[in-house]
Amino acid sequence: MRLGDLTYMNPWWEGKEDYHARRWREQRIRWWPKWTGKLSLKPFSLNFVLGPRQVGKTTGIKLLIQELLRENPPESILYINVEILPDYRELSALLREFHELKERERIRTGYIFLDEASSLEGWWRGVKPLIDAGILENDVITVTGSSSLRVKRDIELFPGRRGKGKTIDVMPLSFKEYVEVMGLKRPGLQGEKTLKLFEKYLKTGGFPGAINGLPMDDLLGAYIGEFVRFGKSLEIVKETFSAIIRSAPSATSFRALAGMTSGYSYKVVQDYIEFFVELYILGIAYLRQGEQVLYKREKKFFFRDPLLARLFSTWSGAELREEALYEWVVQEHLYRRFGKVYYYRNSYEVDAIAGNLKVEVKAGKAHRRYPKNVIVLEKEDVPFFLLDIILP
């Protein structure tokens, strides 16, 4: 493959508008992805952008490219969907050819975007030797990936080689961001409208496509593609999701979940759940008692976006409980704010502990008394609590 074969991915080379940028412009509900402003655009930089499928990473990159084109020649910008490449050698050859093009055109700084790098085994082998050789020293490289653990392992392969580069996590919109996108200026003073928006948020989550009315099948297809790509059995995937959803919102163990499947071992179920965590589908709240975290005890598994919960509930045939959905949304927002979330269980249970907050979520009315330092959220309290959480 030669650089010229990538013209369809880089339409600005021919003065044409990019497909993703045009589609974004045509959306009924759209917003500028703020995370693009956090990337380093000064050479040398090696940026990493991580987040789930269809969360808007590619669209954000394409919108950033439109901005760069205002002050840079089209030939200075290279976008590669790494999924199409057979191996890292092909990637290395394309980057070397791009370097030669820059020299011919007397372009000092190149902007290289490697999209979905985690889909190509050993992609870093096509980049790291060129960094070590100084070939990319005047460039800005931005790598995206949908598998957190895999890419984070790869990031560790670049010690001292990232220059001014940043690592950015891109997640579906939080409820506060969703409210802003929907144009509600003072949600705390517009209680009825806020509650109605929260009901919509529980259906669409924070994914741009779902917010704009696209069918869930598109997102499901993207995840099924990931499962197949990484060699996972769709039957085991489906049964594992079903077991998690049926056991929620109670704490459970890998062994107990395995007992709800067709005889798969707890090791297999654990492996699949850890894989779901990698793909930003699930999070885990561990049991904490005092300052001690009991990692081997029962855990609370939570979906990281309401749409993902609905998506895999429908696909696996497991009924989604309202109380679980409310608890998961609270756990996810606390996780985003504090980076860790736990739960507590003794004579009473606290669904989420993070930072200095202890939160119990009740879809209905609370029927028991909790200690004064525990925030008890009834159904209508949840959206306003989420709005008060200051996310980083």
N, C-alpha and C positions, 0 to 999 in steps of 0.2 A: 504494500500500500504506500502511495506517495501522498505528499501534502495536498496536491491538487485534487485527490479523491475526497477530501474533507470539505470541499466548497459548500456542499449542501448543509453541513453543520455550521458553517461560517458564512452565511449569506451576505454579511457586510463587506466581504471581499469584493463582491460584485455590485455593491450599492443597494442591496435588497434588504427589506425589513425581516427581522427574525420572527419565526413562527410563534415562539413562546411569548415574546414581547407583544406581538399583535393580539394573541389570544388573551393576555392579561388586560390589554387596553379595552377589549370588547366585553369583558366580564361586567355583569350588572353590579356586583359588589366586589370592590377591589381596594387594596391598600398597598402602600409602599413598604416592602420588608425592611424594618429598621436595622436588622442585623447586618445588612450590607455595609452600613456605615461604620461597623466595628472592625472590618477587615483592614489589614495593613496593605497599602498600595504603593509603598516605597520599596525600591530594590535594596538589598535582596530580602524577599519575604517568602516564606513557605507557610501558607494558611491552610487550616483544615476546617471544613464545615460539615458537621455531623447532624443527622436527624432522620426520622422515619421517612418511608416512601410517600411521595405525593404531598409532602408538607410545604412544597414551594421552593426547594433548594435550587432547582434548575431555573425556574422562573426568576428568582432573585439574582442569580448569576447573570442571566440574559439582560435583566434590567440594569445591572451594574455595567455590563458591557456597553449598553446604549449610552450611559453616562461617560464612559471612558472614550467612546468614539467622538465625543464633542471636542476633545483636545489631543487625540492621538490618531495616527494613520490606521486605517482598517487592517493593514498587514501586520500591525504590532500586536494584534489580539488573536489568540488561538484557543479555540474551544474543541475539546475531544470528549465524546461520550465513550468512556473507556470500555463499556460493555461490548462494543463491536470488535475489539482487538483480540486476536488469537492468543497473544502472549506479550510479556514485558519487552521482548526484543523489538517488536513492532512499535511499541510506545517510544523506546529509546531512539529508534531510527527516525520517527516523526519529529521528535524534539531536536535531534541533531540537524535535520533538514530545516526546521524552523529557525534555528540559530544561524544557519548559512543564509537563509532568506533575509534575516535581519541585517547581516553584514553587507549583503549586496545592496539592500535598500537604505543602508546607513541609519538604521533604526537602533537607538541606544537601549531603550527599555521595552521588553516584551511582557505581555500579560497572558499567562497560560492558565487555562481552566481545565482541570481533569475531573470530569463528572462521573460519579458512581465508581470510583476507583476500587472500592471494596469488592466489586464483582469480578475483578481480574486478579487471580492468584499471583502473588509476587510482583504486583505493579510497581512497588518501590524500587525494584531492581532496574527499572527503566529510567529512574529519576536520580537516585542517590549517586551513582558513579559520575553523572554529569555535573551534579553539585560539587562533588569532591574535586573534579577536574577544573572547576571555575567557569565552565561553559555557560552556566545559568546565573552568574553572579550579578548581572544587571537586570534580572527579571523578577517578576512577581508571580508566584505559582499558587494557585488555589485548588485544593483537592477536596472533593465532596465524597461522602459515603453514607450508606444506610445501615451499616452494621457497626455498632459502637465499639464492641470489644475488638473486633478484627482491625478496625482503623486505629484504635487507640494503641493496640500492640504495634502497628506499623509506625505510628508517631514516635514511639520509643526508639525506632531504628535511625532517627535523625538527631541524635544528641549534638547540640552545638551547631547544627546545620540549618536552623530555621530562620536565622537572621531576625528580622522584625516581625515575623509571622505570628498570627493569632490562631487560637482554637475556638470555634463558635459552635454552640449547640442550637439547632433550629427545631423548635417543637410546634405542634399545633397551637393555635391561639388559646391563651388563658381566657377565663370568662371576662376579666377586666378588659383585655385586648379586644375580645369579641364585642363587648358593649361599645367600645370606642369606634370600632369599624361600623357598627350599626347606627352610629350617630347619636346615641343617647348621651347628652352632655352632663346631666346631673342625676345619675341613677339613684343616689341615696335619697333624693327628694321625689323621685318618680317610681314609687314602690310597685304599682300595678304593672307598669311597662317593664320594669326590671324583672319581675317574676315571669312575665310572658316571654321575654328574651331568654331567660334561663331555661324555660321549657324547650325553646327552639335549640338552644345550645346543647341540651342533653340529647337531642336528635342528630344534629349535624356535627357536633364537636367543633374543633378549631381547624378543620381541614378546608382549604380554599375551595376545592371542587364541590364538596358536600354543601358548603355555605351557599354556593351558586347553583345548587339544585342538580348537580350531576349524580347519576345513580351510584349506589354503593358498590355495584359490580366492578367498576373500574378500580377502586381501591382494593377490593378483595382479590381481583386478578393480579394486581401488583404484588400482594403478599404471597399468594400462591406461587407466583414466579420465584420469589425469594426462597420459599420452602423447598421447591424443586431444585433450584440452583445449588443449594447447600446440602442436597442429598437427603432431605427429610421425608419420611413417610407421611402422606397426607392423612392417612387413616389414624396414625398415632397423633398427629397434630390436632385433628378434629376431636379425638377422644380426650386428649389432655385439656383442651379448651373447655370441653363439656364438663369435665370433672371440676375444673377451677370455678366455673360459673355456677354449677349446681351446689358446690360447697360454700360459696360466698353468702354473706360476708363473714362467716366464721373463720377463725384461724385454723389452719390444717397443715399436714405434713406431706412430703413427697410420697411416703409409704401409703398414707391414707388415700391420696389421689390415685396412686397406682391401683389400689383396691377397687376403684370406681371404673377402671378400664377393663378391656378384654384380656386381662392377664399379663400386661406389660410390667416389667420390673420397675421398682422405684428409681433405680439408676437411670433407666431409659426416660422416665417421666422427668426426673431432675435435669437430665441433659437437654430435653426439649424446652423446659421452662427457662433454663439459663439461656438458651438460644432465643426465646421470645424476649427476654430482657435485653439481649444484644440488639434486637431489631426495634427497640423502643416500644414494644407492644405492652409489656408488663413491667411493673415495679414490685419490689418486695419490702414489706414492713416487718422487721424482726421484733421479737419480744424483748422489751427492756424492763428490768426491775432495778430501780435505783440507778446506779451508774453502770451496772452490768448488762451487757447485751448477750442474750442467749441464742446464738446463731443456730444451734442444733434443735431447738424447740420448734413448736408449730409456728407457722408464718402466715401473714396476711398478704395475699397476692392481689394487686390492683391493676386495672387497665389504665393506661396512661392518657386516654382520651375517651370521652363518652361514645364517640362513633365507633371506635375500635371494639368497645364492649358490645355494642349492638351488632356490629358486623360479625363478630365471631360467635355471638350468641345465636344469631340466625343461621349461620353456616353450620354450627355444630348441633343445632337442634335443642340447645339447653335454654330453659326459660330464665330470662334476666329479671332479677328481683330489684324493685325500686330502691329498697334500702341499701343494697349493694352498690348501685350506681351512684347514689348520693355520697356514700362513704368513699368510694374510689375517687370521685372528683375532689373531695377535700384532701385526701391523702396525696394526690398528684400535685395539687397546688402547694401544699406544705413542702413536698419533696423539692419542687422547683425553687421555693424560697430558701430552704435551709440545706438542700443537698442530701439530706437523710431524713427518713421518717420511721418511727417505731410504733409499737402499740404496747399496752400494759394490761396485765390480767392478774387479779388476786381475788379479793372478795367482790370486786366489781371490775369491769373492763373499760379501758379507754382506747378508742379506735385509732387515734393518731397522736403521737408525741413528737414534736419537732421544735428545736430551739427551746424557748421558754413557754411554749404552748402545749396544753393538753386538751384534746378535743374529742368529744363523744358525739356521734351523728345518729339522730333518730329520724326516720322517715315520717313517723307519727309523733304522738305526744310522749314526752318522757314520763315514765311511771315510777321512777325511783329517784332518790336524792343522791347527788354526787358531791364530792369535796368541793369547797369554794374555788379552788384553783383549776377546776375542770370546766371548760366551756361546753355546754350542752346545746347542740344545734338541732332544732326541729326543722322540718322540711322547708318552711318559708324563710328560715334564718340563713340557710346555706348560701344563696347567692350574695347576700350582703356581707357575709363573712369573707367570701372569696374576693369581693371587691376591696376589702380592707387589707388583704395580704399584699405587701409591697414586694413585687418580684424583681430579681436582679436584672 
